[in-house]
């Protein structure tokens, strides 16, 4: 089984233009710095540069994606336009 990123794609493929997580953050108007602060508020310590890299490369774990969604208060995740 191959590891997948936020998009569910193989990590060896090019990252998606807009991952569901990035789209949700944009929809909520949350910057990477704000996301890191909100993650800290729920007990998850991440550096801004690490989160930015994971988001830009589409290589975050499912656990981090769910934590990010919780941190920004998302109840739903839009997978298609």
Rosetta blueprint (number, residue, H / E / L):
1 X L
2 X L
3 X L
4 X E
5 X L
6 X L
7 X L
8 X L
9 X L
10 X E
11 X L
12 X L
13 X L
14 X L
15 X L
16 X L
17 X L
18 X L
19 X L
20 X H
21 X H
22 X H
23 X H
24 X H
25 X H
26 X H
27 X H
28 X H
29 X L
30 X L
31 X L
32 X H
33 X H
34 X H
35 X H
36 X H
37 X H
38 X H
39 X H
40 X H
41 X H
42 X L
43 X L
44 X L
45 X L
46 X L
47 X L
48 X H
49 X H
50 X H
51 X H
52 X H
53 X H
54 X H
55 X H
56 X H
57 X H
58 X L
59 X L
60 X L
61 X L
62 X H
63 X H
64 X H
65 X H
66 X H
67 X H
68 X H
69 X H
70 X H
71 X H
72 X L
73 X L
74 X L
75 X L
76 X L
77 X L
78 X L
79 X L
80 X L
81 X L
